[in-house]
Amino acid sequence: MDNEQQQPAPEKKKLALNVVSDKKHKGFGAGSIDLSQVACVIIDQGEAYIDVGAMHAKSKVERGIKFSPNKEDVPNGRPAWVVWVAVDRKENGSYYAGAASCEMLIDSEARRGWKILADHVNRLDAAIKRKFKLDNIGPEEKAALSKLLQEHNPEWWNNSPEELKELLA
C-alpha cells in the first residue's frame, strides 16, 4: 500500500432555491429562485401564523393530510389558506412587497385535503414578482393577516405599499 494521501472527492455543487436579485451570477444554479425572502403564512380558523413548513407542504395543517385535486373528495373540509409573503428592501427599509393567498380544504379527522398545486406555484410566483393576489380570502382572514403582518414587524408594515393596506382593510 502506498503512503500517498487520498484526495477527498470534490464536493458536489448543491442546488439552491435562492429570490432573484440583481447580483450578476453565472454558472451552476443560475436562474434559480431565491425563496429566502418569502415567508409562509397559514390562515386557519381565523388565526394567521408563520409556518416555514408550508414551503414544502409540511405546515402544521398539511402534515399527515392526503391531498386531492378534487373538492368532492373533501366534503367536510374546513377552509384554510397558505399566504406567500415576499419581503423586499428599499432606501427607507424593508417592506412587504408581495402577497398571494392559496386556498385549501382540510379535513383533519379524515386526514384528507384539497388544493391545486399549480395554483400554489403560480401564486408563489406572483408574490415573488411583487404582486398582491388576496382575492380568495374573506374579511376575517384579511383581518388576521393584517394583524399578523403589523405585529410581526411594524416598520415593514409602515413601509409597505398602500395597495396592500387597502386590500387588507
Number of C-alpha atoms within 10 A of each C-alpha: 3 5 5 6 6 7 6 6 6 6 6 6 8 8 10 12 13 15 18 16 10 6 6 6 10 8 6 11 14 13 14 13 15 14 16 12 15 23 18 21 25 27 26 18 13 15 15 23 17 19 17 16 16 20 16 8 14 14 18 12 23 22 13 13 18 14 20 16 12 11 16 10 14 19 13 16 20 15 17 24 24 27 29 29 26 27 21 18 12 9 5 9 12 17 20 25 25 24 27 26 27 25 18 22 23 26 19 17 9 12 15 20 27 24 19 15 15 9 13 20 12 13 23 27 18 20 23 26 15 17 19 22 20 18 11 12 21 10 12 14 22 20 17 18 22 19 14 17 20 13 12 13 13 13 16 21 20 15 16 19 14 11 11 19 12 8 14 19 10
